[in-house]
Amino acid sequence: MAAISASQVKELRERTGLGMMECKKALTEAGGDIDTAIENLRKNSGLKAAKKAGRTAAEGAIVTRVAEDGSYGVMVEINSETDFVARDDNFVAFANKVADAFFAAKSEDVAAIMEGELEAGREQLVQKIGENIGVRRSVVVEAASQGGSLVGAYVHGGRIGVLTVLNGGNDEAAKDVAMHVAALNPAVALPENMPQEKLDAEKAIILAQPDMAGKPEQIAEKMVQGRLKKYLAENSLTEQAFVKDPNQSVAEYVKAAGGEVVGFTRFEVGEGIEKEEVDFAQEVMEQAKRS
């Protein structure tokens, strides 16, 4: 019997959207031939799920879990094809069950967590709802590993989720900062975290602006540094005006609560997924021509 490689399983999963164990079983039965495995899958209950797997799932939900002592948090993105399904009670229950599993395992390994019962549940949900559903990504944030002591979380409308890390402070401050990140989407937590390539790109933009033309080198450099400082203030979490009180910065708000900002992780549903644009008028016209 031919050995089934991980790459074969991966390819079959990508082409069908079915679970790892189901794909491995199908490949084993097909002697490692992917096309034969797909043909066999089309003959059984995997057909409907496989059909849905090719469709773009760029809607869905972000779910978070944080340990009672704030030592770590988990955030997971679960996708569906439409926002309507993302609000369905069955989908919400499944998403919460998935988040609980990632939290209990303290893991980011989607393939490992989704084996077995959860994958079977996903396939049943696809069959029941009639949309492609998938678990896209997960992140585990541990306060201590980032030099902090507390993780906070906030989810806005089920679509934007944030985990924050503070050193000191309290639960309310950690959640408030997460809410700020969800609203303003800063590029980095601290000014010194800004990648040099982004600073270089911004400097090039500044130097190309009309009012920089003909300026003496020393004056131009002062202007550049001033504008870079403003750019960092606008794009660094700690320097931004706190969304709940614009009279103080985020850093000042957290300091008043007895802490300091360490970092954050932000997920937004569907970010980075290329969504299929459907021209319904054109689709109707083409159907009319064929009829």
Backbone bond lengths (Angstrom), bond angles and torsions (degrees), N, CA, C in turn:
res aa  C-N    CA-C-N  psi(-1)  N-CA   C-N-CA  omega(-1)  CA-C   N-CA-C  phi
1 M - - - 1.467 - - 1.530 109.46 -
2 A 1.333 116.62 131.68 1.462 120.78 -177.39 1.528 110.39 -69.08
3 A 1.342 114.94 139.68 1.467 119.79 177.53 1.521 108.80 -73.51
4 I 1.330 116.16 139.78 1.464 121.65 -179.80 1.516 108.85 -96.66
5 S 1.330 116.56 122.01 1.465 120.87 -177.71 1.526 111.16 -86.91
6 A 1.335 114.34 159.48 1.466 120.38 178.33 1.523 110.95 -62.66
7 S 1.333 116.81 -34.30 1.467 120.16 -178.85 1.529 110.75 -67.95
8 Q 1.340 117.09 -34.69 1.464 120.26 176.66 1.525 110.92 -66.03
9 V 1.324 115.27 -43.56 1.468 119.88 178.16 1.523 110.06 -61.94
10 K 1.334 115.92 -42.95 1.466 120.94 -179.64 1.531 110.63 -61.47
11 E 1.320 117.02 -44.60 1.468 120.25 -178.90 1.524 110.95 -64.08
12 L 1.331 116.34 -42.34 1.463 118.95 -179.80 1.527 110.83 -66.40
13 R 1.324 116.44 -37.62 1.472 119.71 177.05 1.515 110.82 -62.19
14 E 1.335 116.63 -43.22 1.460 121.19 -179.04 1.528 111.66 -66.15
15 R 1.322 116.17 -33.42 1.470 120.13 -177.48 1.519 112.99 -84.21
16 T 1.323 116.84 -19.78 1.462 118.96 -176.98 1.520 114.21 -119.79
17 G 1.343 116.86 -26.28 1.453 119.82 -175.96 1.511 113.84 77.89
18 L 1.322 116.88 7.21 1.459 120.67 -179.97 1.529 111.49 -84.37
19 G 1.329 116.12 171.47 1.455 120.93 -175.31 1.516 113.99 -72.59
20 M 1.333 114.02 159.63 1.461 120.27 -177.56 1.527 112.19 -58.84
21 M 1.328 117.09 -47.62 1.449 120.29 -176.86 1.534 111.47 -67.66
22 E 1.346 115.36 -37.68 1.461 118.92 178.74 1.531 110.32 -66.10
23 C 1.340 115.96 -39.69 1.465 120.66 178.67 1.529 110.72 -65.34
24 K 1.328 116.06 -42.66 1.464 119.80 -179.77 1.528 110.73 -63.74
25 K 1.317 115.60 -40.66 1.461 120.33 179.14 1.529 110.34 -64.26
26 A 1.340 115.52 -43.55 1.471 119.89 -179.03 1.525 110.84 -64.28
27 L 1.326 116.70 -39.87 1.463 120.77 179.00 1.527 111.62 -66.83
28 T 1.317 114.69 -39.02 1.475 119.26 178.55 1.523 110.12 -62.17
29 E 1.332 115.49 -45.60 1.462 120.38 -179.71 1.522 111.53 -66.70
30 A 1.361 116.17 -26.78 1.470 120.30 -178.76 1.524 112.05 -95.20
31 G 1.319 116.83 8.48 1.458 120.24 179.28 1.518 113.40 66.21
32 G 1.331 116.38 26.71 1.463 120.74 177.56 1.512 114.29 88.45
33 D 1.337 118.79 -1.46 1.461 122.26 -179.25 1.532 109.66 -85.08
34 I 1.317 116.62 113.22 1.465 121.25 -174.11 1.526 112.11 -64.53
35 D 1.336 117.53 -44.08 1.466 120.27 -179.02 1.531 111.14 -63.26
36 T 1.328 116.00 -39.24 1.469 119.71 177.65 1.522 110.25 -66.28
37 A 1.319 116.05 -39.89 1.466 120.28 178.70 1.530 110.52 -61.26
38 I 1.343 116.91 -42.47 1.469 120.62 178.82 1.525 110.53 -64.04
39 E 1.337 115.83 -42.14 1.464 120.14 179.30 1.521 111.04 -61.51
40 N 1.347 115.71 -42.01 1.463 119.39 178.30 1.521 111.63 -66.12
41 L 1.335 115.83 -39.81 1.464 119.83 179.23 1.525 111.16 -63.61
42 R 1.320 116.36 -33.40 1.461 120.29 179.87 1.524 111.70 -67.12
43 K 1.317 115.90 -17.91 1.460 120.10 -178.40 1.523 112.46 -90.39
44 N 1.349 116.28 -7.38 1.463 117.73 -178.20 1.521 111.00 -121.24
45 S 1.308 116.59 -165.27 1.468 121.66 -174.04 1.515 113.66 -66.77
46 G 1.332 117.19 -10.53 1.459 119.06 178.37 1.502 113.17 -76.36
47 L 1.327 117.37 -7.95 1.465 120.78 -174.51 1.513 112.77 -57.97
48 K 1.315 117.18 -51.37 1.452 119.10 -174.51 1.516 111.04 -63.90
49 A 1.331 117.41 -42.80 1.458 120.53 178.91 1.516 110.89 -63.73
50 A 1.334 115.98 -38.38 1.462 119.75 -179.29 1.517 110.81 -65.93
51 K 1.312 116.89 -39.15 1.463 120.16 178.49 1.525 111.17 -61.14
52 K 1.306 115.90 -40.50 1.460 119.76 -177.90 1.525 112.19 -71.87
53 A 1.351 116.80 -23.62 1.455 120.57 -171.55 1.518 113.73 -64.22
54 G 1.321 117.97 -23.81 1.448 120.15 -178.66 1.513 113.52 -79.29
55 R 1.324 117.18 -8.72 1.453 120.60 -175.98 1.529 110.25 -89.62
56 T 1.303 115.56 146.31 1.458 121.01 -175.62 1.526 111.59 -72.76
57 A 1.333 115.69 123.85 1.465 121.43 176.63 1.521 107.82 -107.66
58 A 1.330 116.31 92.63 1.460 121.05 -175.37 1.527 112.70 -116.24
59 E 1.330 116.37 4.25 1.460 121.25 172.72 1.518 107.33 -103.04
60 G 1.322 117.78 -170.30 1.456 118.78 177.47 1.506 113.57 134.11
61 A 1.338 115.71 -145.46 1.464 120.16 -174.09 1.522 111.40 -148.75
62 I 1.318 114.13 151.51 1.458 122.62 170.97 1.530 107.31 -107.63
63 V 1.325 116.67 130.32 1.467 120.99 179.93 1.523 108.82 -126.77
64 T 1.322 116.51 137.54 1.469 120.79 -179.98 1.536 110.22 -122.79
65 R 1.316 113.41 157.40 1.464 121.78 172.32 1.529 107.10 -142.17
66 V 1.325 117.20 138.33 1.464 121.56 178.29 1.522 108.96 -131.03
67 A 1.335 116.09 136.01 1.468 121.18 179.29 1.531 109.95 -61.09
68 E 1.312 115.71 149.29 1.470 120.71 -178.01 1.526 112.11 -56.86
69 D 1.333 116.58 -34.62 1.461 119.22 -179.31 1.535 111.83 -88.41
70 G 1.331 116.87 2.83 1.458 120.79 177.70 1.517 114.34 72.90
71 S 1.320 117.68 11.95 1.460 120.15 -175.17 1.526 113.39 -73.45
72 Y 1.329 116.24 -27.36 1.467 118.91 177.73 1.522 110.66 -156.12
73 G 1.320 114.73 160.95 1.454 120.87 177.58 1.511 110.15 -141.93
74 V 1.324 115.37 158.28 1.462 122.20 179.05 1.521 108.56 -129.14
75 M 1.328 116.09 141.75 1.460 121.26 177.01 1.530 108.59 -133.47
76 V 1.336 115.80 134.83 1.465 121.25 -176.01 1.525 109.59 -131.87
77 E 1.346 115.81 141.68 1.463 121.36 172.55 1.521 108.82 -108.83
78 I 1.336 115.69 123.99 1.462 122.38 176.74 1.525 106.80 -117.60
79 N 1.332 116.95 127.17 1.462 120.80 -172.54 1.522 114.11 -107.39
80 S 1.332 113.71 150.63 1.459 123.11 171.37 1.521 106.94 -134.74
81 E 1.310 116.64 175.20 1.462 119.32 -179.83 1.520 112.31 -82.04
82 T 1.330 117.09 -32.44 1.464 120.61 -176.71 1.528 111.53 -128.48
83 D 1.315 114.84 154.28 1.455 121.08 177.69 1.531 110.32 -66.72
84 F 1.333 116.10 -30.28 1.464 120.84 178.90 1.524 110.91 -58.99
85 V 1.337 116.24 -46.45 1.472 120.75 179.59 1.524 110.64 -67.02
86 A 1.336 116.84 -34.39 1.469 120.26 -179.92 1.525 111.93 -61.09
87 R 1.333 116.82 -20.19 1.467 120.80 178.68 1.533 112.41 -98.33
88 D 1.327 116.22 -3.38 1.462 121.17 -179.88 1.526 110.53 -66.49
89 D 1.322 116.76 139.04 1.469 121.10 -177.18 1.525 112.46 -59.09
90 N 1.345 116.84 -37.39 1.460 120.48 179.86 1.530 111.11 -66.39
91 F 1.328 115.71 -40.34 1.462 120.10 178.40 1.524 110.05 -66.50
92 V 1.327 116.75 -45.20 1.471 121.56 -179.81 1.520 110.77 -59.95
93 A 1.330 116.84 -42.43 1.469 120.81 178.96 1.522 110.65 -63.34
94 F 1.336 115.88 -42.37 1.463 120.15 178.55 1.524 110.77 -63.81
95 A 1.345 116.93 -44.03 1.464 121.29 -179.22 1.526 111.05 -61.17
96 N 1.317 116.94 -40.28 1.462 120.48 178.80 1.524 111.80 -68.42
97 K 1.321 115.97 -37.16 1.464 120.14 177.89 1.526 110.20 -64.83
98 V 1.328 116.01 -40.56 1.464 121.01 177.95 1.527 110.01 -63.61
99 A 1.321 116.96 -46.61 1.465 120.77 -179.45 1.529 111.12 -61.02
100 D 1.319 116.54 -40.13 1.472 120.64 177.93 1.530 110.82 -60.52
101 A 1.337 115.60 -39.67 1.468 119.65 -178.52 1.523 111.37 -67.67
102 F 1.332 116.95 -43.78 1.459 120.24 177.85 1.524 110.93 -63.93
103 F 1.324 115.83 -38.76 1.465 120.73 -179.16 1.529 110.59 -66.50
104 A 1.330 116.26 -45.10 1.463 120.89 -179.23 1.526 111.14 -63.46
105 A 1.336 115.98 -37.51 1.469 120.38 -178.51 1.522 112.02 -85.13
106 K 1.329 116.10 -13.21 1.467 121.67 -177.10 1.535 109.45 51.56
107 S 1.333 113.84 51.36 1.469 119.98 -170.24 1.523 111.92 -130.99
108 E 1.356 115.28 154.04 1.455 123.11 173.47 1.534 110.92 -110.25
109 D 1.326 117.21 1.28 1.456 122.49 -173.80 1.525 110.22 -82.35
110 V 1.336 115.67 95.78 1.461 120.61 -176.60 1.527 111.40 -61.75
111 A 1.336 116.70 -45.85 1.471 120.36 -177.42 1.528 111.24 -59.93
112 A 1.322 116.59 -43.77 1.463 120.52 -177.71 1.525 111.81 -68.34
113 I 1.321 117.16 -44.49 1.462 120.92 -177.59 1.526 111.43 -67.80
114 M 1.338 115.98 -34.07 1.461 119.75 -175.08 1.523 114.23 -84.29
115 E 1.310 118.33 0.39 1.460 120.27 176.55 1.528 110.36 -68.29
116 G 1.297 115.91 151.78 1.456 120.27 171.62 1.510 114.88 75.97
117 E 1.328 116.63 -126.04 1.457 122.77 -170.91 1.531 112.95 -60.47
118 L 1.321 117.17 -43.05 1.462 119.28 -178.41 1.523 111.64 -66.44
119 E 1.324 116.75 -40.19 1.460 119.33 178.52 1.527 110.56 -66.22
120 A 1.305 116.78 -38.91 1.465 120.18 176.35 1.522 110.34 -62.50
121 G 1.328 115.72 -39.34 1.462 120.24 177.83 1.524 111.93 -65.41
122 R 1.322 115.65 -38.74 1.476 119.82 177.86 1.525 110.42 -62.59
123 E 1.329 116.40 -45.48 1.462 120.61 -178.48 1.527 111.14 -64.66
124 Q 1.316 116.87 -38.98 1.462 120.64 177.44 1.529 110.66 -64.55
125 L 1.330 116.09 -37.71 1.458 120.23 179.48 1.529 111.10 -67.88
126 V 1.330 115.75 -38.73 1.471 119.91 176.00 1.525 109.39 -60.25
127 Q 1.318 116.37 -45.01 1.464 121.19 179.50 1.530 110.57 -61.90
128 K 1.321 116.85 -42.52 1.463 121.62 -174.98 1.512 112.31 -73.70
129 I 1.339 117.14 -45.09 1.465 121.34 -174.65 1.524 112.17 -85.78
130 G 1.341 116.28 -33.37 1.454 119.53 179.44 1.508 114.27 87.01
131 E 1.323 117.45 20.90 1.466 121.66 176.02 1.521 109.80 -129.04
132 N 1.318 114.81 155.73 1.453 119.78 173.63 1.531 108.73 -70.42
133 I 1.301 116.88 130.24 1.464 122.95 -179.62 1.519 107.85 -131.72
134 G 1.324 116.57 135.36 1.457 119.23 -179.39 1.512 112.27 -151.20
135 V 1.306 115.28 154.30 1.465 121.52 174.29 1.524 105.97 -96.51
136 R 1.322 116.73 114.40 1.467 121.09 -170.51 1.517 113.69 -87.81
137 R 1.324 118.04 -47.14 1.461 120.66 -173.23 1.521 111.41 -160.41
138 S 1.325 114.11 160.83 1.454 121.18 177.37 1.525 108.57 -147.19
139 V 1.308 116.00 151.20 1.462 120.24 175.81 1.528 108.83 -137.24
140 V 1.316 115.40 140.80 1.460 121.97 174.11 1.522 107.47 -111.68
141 V 1.317 116.54 125.52 1.464 121.52 179.41 1.524 108.68 -116.04
142 E 1.324 116.25 117.26 1.463 121.64 178.42 1.520 109.01 -107.20
143 A 1.301 116.62 126.41 1.461 121.31 -175.78 1.522 112.17 -59.08
144 A 1.322 116.79 -49.84 1.463 121.09 -174.80 1.523 112.20 -61.83
145 S 1.341 116.87 -37.89 1.462 119.96 -176.69 1.531 111.99 -68.11
146 Q 1.333 116.49 -17.88 1.463 120.57 178.78 1.534 112.19 -104.24
147 G 1.306 115.57 8.10 1.458 119.00 -179.74 1.510 113.76 81.81
148 G 1.335 116.06 21.43 1.456 120.92 179.53 1.509 111.95 -118.16
149 S 1.322 115.00 -172.39 1.462 119.27 -178.46 1.522 112.89 -133.15
150 L 1.350 116.56 -7.12 1.464 119.02 -172.21 1.525 110.94 -149.84
151 V 1.341 115.43 133.11 1.466 121.52 174.79 1.514 109.06 -109.12
152 G 1.325 115.39 135.50 1.460 120.79 176.21 1.514 109.50 -122.45
153 A 1.340 116.55 162.00 1.464 119.76 -177.92 1.516 111.20 -142.42
154 Y 1.327 113.83 152.47 1.466 120.22 174.55 1.526 107.60 -153.79
155 V 1.341 116.30 136.79 1.463 121.61 175.68 1.520 108.00 -124.70
156 H 1.326 116.38 126.57 1.462 121.23 -179.25 1.529 109.90 -104.39
157 G 1.325 115.59 115.56 1.452 121.17 175.37 1.513 114.67 59.59
158 G 1.319 116.96 18.46 1.450 120.58 -178.99 1.519 113.75 75.40
159 R 1.340 118.10 -3.73 1.460 121.10 -172.65 1.528 114.04 -108.50
160 I 1.329 117.17 -25.44 1.465 121.07 179.57 1.520 108.05 -125.01
161 G 1.326 115.63 126.12 1.451 119.87 179.59 1.519 110.59 -125.44
162 V 1.329 116.44 145.38 1.465 121.50 -179.25 1.519 110.09 -138.99
163 L 1.323 114.98 136.41 1.465 121.98 168.61 1.518 107.12 -114.69
164 T 1.315 117.59 128.43 1.461 121.70 178.97 1.519 109.98 -114.40
165 V 1.316 115.60 154.70 1.459 121.49 175.58 1.525 108.24 -124.40
166 L 1.336 115.55 124.81 1.456 121.70 175.60 1.522 109.27 -117.89
167 N 1.308 115.66 152.76 1.457 121.41 169.70 1.517 106.12 -104.29
168 G 1.329 117.02 106.30 1.459 120.69 -171.85 1.516 109.63 84.95
169 G 1.317 116.57 -160.59 1.457 120.32 -178.69 1.513 111.71 80.04
170 N 1.328 116.22 -156.80 1.455 120.96 -178.01 1.527 110.17 -148.35
171 D 1.332 116.01 174.58 1.466 121.63 -176.39 1.526 111.78 -58.93
172 E 1.334 116.12 -41.79 1.461 119.61 -178.07 1.530 111.27 -63.12
173 A 1.330 116.70 -43.40 1.460 120.51 179.28 1.527 111.02 -64.66
174 A 1.331 116.21 -41.93 1.466 120.18 179.85 1.522 111.01 -62.59
175 K 1.335 117.12 -40.63 1.463 120.89 178.35 1.522 111.01 -69.34
176 D 1.335 117.28 -40.70 1.464 121.26 179.49 1.526 111.37 -61.97
177 V 1.310 116.55 -40.30 1.468 120.38 178.83 1.531 109.65 -67.18
178 A 1.330 116.41 -38.76 1.468 120.14 176.66 1.523 110.46 -62.52
179 M 1.321 117.10 -39.45 1.454 121.52 177.33 1.532 110.41 -63.26
180 H 1.317 116.57 -41.19 1.466 121.73 177.81 1.529 110.45 -61.13
181 V 1.323 116.45 -45.08 1.470 120.65 -179.83 1.525 110.60 -63.08
182 A 1.333 116.70 -40.03 1.462 120.46 178.60 1.526 110.39 -61.06
183 A 1.331 116.28 -39.58 1.463 120.51 -176.69 1.520 113.33 -76.71
184 L 1.343 118.20 -44.45 1.464 121.03 -170.94 1.526 115.01 -105.04
185 N 1.313 117.26 -12.84 1.467 121.84 175.17 1.534 113.61 48.78
186 P 1.330 118.15 61.14 1.468 120.30 177.58 1.523 111.44 -63.21
187 A 1.326 116.13 153.71 1.472 120.36 -178.56 1.522 111.66 -74.35
188 V 1.335 116.38 -37.93 1.464 121.75 -177.73 1.524 109.58 -141.74
189 A 1.324 116.50 165.81 1.462 120.44 178.88 1.524 111.32 -78.77
190 L 1.330 116.77 -46.17 1.460 122.64 -176.80 1.528 109.72 -123.12
191 P 1.320 118.93 149.53 1.468 120.83 179.52 1.525 112.89 -53.36
192 E 1.331 116.60 -38.36 1.466 119.84 -178.15 1.529 112.87 -70.87
193 N 1.341 116.62 -9.61 1.467 120.30 177.11 1.524 112.94 -83.49
194 M 1.326 117.29 -10.77 1.463 120.33 -176.70 1.525 109.95 -65.45
195 P 1.336 118.57 124.02 1.465 121.44 -179.84 1.534 111.47 -59.42
196 Q 1.325 116.74 140.97 1.453 121.12 -178.35 1.522 111.85 -59.90
197 E 1.331 117.60 -34.77 1.456 119.70 -179.02 1.526 111.87 -64.21
198 K 1.349 116.29 -32.50 1.463 119.25 176.88 1.523 110.93 -70.65
199 L 1.326 116.02 -38.97 1.471 119.98 177.00 1.526 110.56 -64.93
200 D 1.321 116.36 -41.52 1.471 120.31 179.04 1.528 110.50 -63.18
201 A 1.337 116.10 -41.13 1.463 120.15 179.93 1.523 110.57 -65.77
202 E 1.321 116.27 -40.52 1.466 120.28 179.16 1.526 110.65 -66.76
203 K 1.336 116.50 -39.11 1.468 120.58 178.29 1.524 110.68 -62.22
204 A 1.325 116.53 -40.70 1.464 120.71 178.73 1.524 110.68 -62.92
205 I 1.332 116.39 -38.57 1.464 120.74 178.35 1.525 110.49 -65.23
206 I 1.335 115.48 -43.34 1.466 120.25 -179.80 1.525 110.59 -62.58
207 L 1.316 116.71 -45.74 1.476 120.89 -178.63 1.517 112.28 -64.55
208 A 1.323 117.51 -24.32 1.467 121.53 -179.10 1.522 112.77 -85.81
209 Q 1.340 117.21 -6.83 1.462 119.86 -179.00 1.536 110.89 -71.54
210 P 1.331 117.03 144.74 1.476 121.78 -173.85 1.521 115.38 -53.69
211 D 1.331 117.05 -37.22 1.472 118.21 -175.87 1.528 113.26 -74.89
212 M 1.335 117.27 -3.39 1.460 120.33 177.58 1.532 111.79 -90.61
213 A 1.316 115.86 -13.42 1.469 120.42 -176.16 1.524 111.36 -63.65
214 G 1.321 114.90 130.39 1.467 120.28 175.14 1.511 115.23 77.16
215 K 1.322 118.64 4.43 1.462 120.56 -179.65 1.537 109.59 -75.63
216 P 1.339 116.90 140.43 1.469 120.36 174.02 1.526 109.65 -57.75
217 E 1.308 117.36 149.80 1.454 122.22 -173.21 1.524 113.35 -55.43
218 Q 1.334 116.65 -44.63 1.468 119.69 -177.89 1.526 111.38 -65.42
219 I 1.303 116.65 -42.03 1.475 121.03 179.75 1.524 109.73 -67.30
220 A 1.317 116.22 -42.87 1.464 120.44 179.59 1.527 110.67 -60.57
221 E 1.339 116.46 -41.03 1.467 120.07 -179.28 1.525 110.96 -65.63
222 K 1.329 117.30 -39.02 1.469 120.83 177.94 1.525 110.51 -64.32
223 M 1.325 115.34 -40.78 1.466 119.58 178.53 1.535 110.81 -64.81
224 V 1.322 115.73 -41.63 1.462 120.68 179.68 1.530 110.06 -62.05
225 Q 1.338 116.52 -47.43 1.458 120.17 -178.51 1.523 111.66 -63.18
226 G 1.324 116.72 -37.39 1.463 120.90 178.40 1.524 111.70 -64.50
227 R 1.333 115.26 -41.38 1.465 119.17 -178.69 1.529 111.39 -75.15
228 L 1.326 116.59 -31.64 1.465 119.33 175.82 1.533 110.21 -67.08
229 K 1.310 115.37 -36.88 1.468 119.73 177.78 1.533 110.03 -63.13
230 K 1.324 116.09 -40.84 1.460 120.69 177.92 1.530 110.24 -66.10
231 Y 1.322 116.06 -41.22 1.470 121.22 178.66 1.535 110.62 -60.07
232 L 1.322 116.53 -44.02 1.462 120.63 178.98 1.527 111.21 -65.36
233 A 1.327 116.01 -38.61 1.468 119.77 179.51 1.523 111.09 -65.03
234 E 1.310 116.82 -35.32 1.464 121.08 -178.36 1.524 112.46 -78.15
235 N 1.324 117.06 -24.49 1.463 120.65 -172.85 1.526 115.30 -113.70
236 S 1.322 117.62 -1.01 1.471 122.10 178.42 1.528 108.85 -105.20
237 L 1.310 117.35 128.73 1.461 121.97 -176.69 1.518 112.69 -51.57
238 T 1.311 117.23 -50.73 1.469 119.76 -173.65 1.528 112.96 -63.70
239 E 1.341 117.11 -27.31 1.466 120.55 -175.95 1.524 113.09 -92.03
240 Q 1.321 117.39 -13.28 1.460 120.07 -178.67 1.522 111.40 -70.60
241 A 1.350 115.13 151.01 1.464 120.08 174.73 1.525 107.72 -67.69
242 F 1.312 116.71 127.98 1.456 122.07 -176.03 1.525 110.14 -61.34
243 V 1.325 116.72 129.56 1.457 121.56 -172.10 1.531 112.99 -61.46
244 K 1.331 117.89 -28.59 1.464 120.37 -179.70 1.519 112.61 -90.62
245 D 1.324 116.85 -11.52 1.467 121.56 177.94 1.528 108.65 -156.97
246 P 1.339 117.73 87.04 1.464 122.23 -175.96 1.527 114.81 -61.14
247 N 1.330 117.30 -9.18 1.466 120.23 179.44 1.523 112.70 -78.91
248 Q 1.316 117.13 -5.82 1.463 120.41 176.82 1.521 109.75 -137.00
249 S 1.321 115.06 153.79 1.464 119.20 177.87 1.523 109.24 -79.91
250 V 1.316 115.85 166.96 1.466 120.34 177.09 1.527 109.96 -60.96
251 A 1.340 116.14 -41.75 1.466 120.35 179.13 1.526 110.90 -60.09
252 E 1.319 117.02 -40.95 1.467 121.14 -179.71 1.525 110.92 -67.63
253 Y 1.337 116.13 -39.36 1.464 119.76 178.52 1.524 110.89 -62.31
254 V 1.335 116.16 -46.64 1.467 120.39 -178.25 1.528 110.61 -67.46
255 K 1.328 117.00 -38.00 1.469 120.81 178.61 1.522 110.93 -61.44
256 A 1.346 116.31 -38.95 1.463 120.66 178.63 1.529 111.18 -65.25
257 A 1.330 115.57 -24.29 1.473 120.38 177.95 1.524 111.56 -90.28
258 G 1.341 116.40 4.77 1.464 120.60 176.75 1.510 114.89 87.47
259 G 1.346 117.67 21.99 1.458 118.95 -178.36 1.516 113.00 -141.93
260 E 1.310 115.10 -172.95 1.461 121.94 175.73 1.520 108.97 -144.26
261 V 1.334 115.80 150.86 1.464 121.08 -179.58 1.522 110.00 -76.25
262 V 1.332 116.28 134.83 1.463 121.84 176.35 1.525 110.90 -107.69
263 G 1.332 116.94 -47.53 1.465 119.43 -178.49 1.512 112.06 -176.39
264 F 1.333 115.41 -179.42 1.458 121.00 177.89 1.522 110.33 -156.22
265 T 1.332 115.22 159.38 1.460 122.79 172.09 1.516 107.10 -131.81
266 R 1.326 115.99 130.62 1.473 120.87 -176.18 1.527 110.25 -124.83
267 F 1.334 116.21 128.67 1.466 122.82 174.13 1.522 108.51 -114.09
268 E 1.313 116.63 139.54 1.460 121.40 170.28 1.521 107.56 -128.04
269 V 1.317 116.55 133.57 1.457 121.23 -176.69 1.527 111.13 -54.21
270 G 1.310 115.61 127.57 1.459 120.90 173.01 1.507 116.45 79.22
271 E 1.346 118.73 -0.97 1.462 119.04 -177.63 1.525 109.64 -62.89
272 G 1.327 114.86 133.44 1.452 120.13 179.69 1.508 114.77 85.63
273 I 1.340 117.17 -7.54 1.468 120.13 178.26 1.525 108.29 -90.44
274 E 1.303 116.04 128.71 1.466 120.28 177.63 1.521 108.35 -78.81
275 K 1.327 115.37 110.67 1.460 119.82 -177.37 1.524 110.79 -82.94
276 E 1.305 114.01 141.63 1.465 119.51 177.81 1.518 109.31 -75.69
277 E 1.332 116.19 124.44 1.450 121.39 177.67 1.523 108.89 -90.09
278 V 1.318 115.60 120.57 1.461 119.68 -177.69 1.522 109.60 -106.85
279 D 1.330 116.28 121.94 1.458 122.42 176.02 1.522 106.68 -93.07
280 F 1.350 116.40 94.77 1.455 119.85 -173.94 1.525 112.16 -65.91
281 A 1.330 117.73 -34.83 1.467 120.87 178.56 1.526 110.09 -62.19
282 Q 1.341 115.76 -45.45 1.460 120.03 178.89 1.519 110.81 -64.74
283 E 1.322 115.80 -38.39 1.456 120.22 -179.85 1.523 110.91 -62.23
284 V 1.347 116.44 -42.07 1.468 120.84 179.03 1.520 110.57 -65.58
285 M 1.345 116.08 -42.09 1.459 120.59 179.24 1.532 111.41 -60.03
286 E 1.333 115.75 -43.68 1.458 119.42 -179.54 1.522 111.49 -65.64
287 Q 1.326 115.95 -38.47 1.465 119.05 177.42 1.523 111.44 -65.69
288 A 1.344 115.11 -37.09 1.475 120.25 179.98 1.524 110.33 -65.41
289 K 1.342 116.33 -38.51 1.465 120.66 -179.89 1.523 111.32 -66.03
290 R 1.342 115.71 -33.41 1.466 119.42 -176.91 1.535 111.89 -80.78
291 S 1.337 115.73 -18.24 1.474 119.00 -176.20 1.526 112.07 -84.97
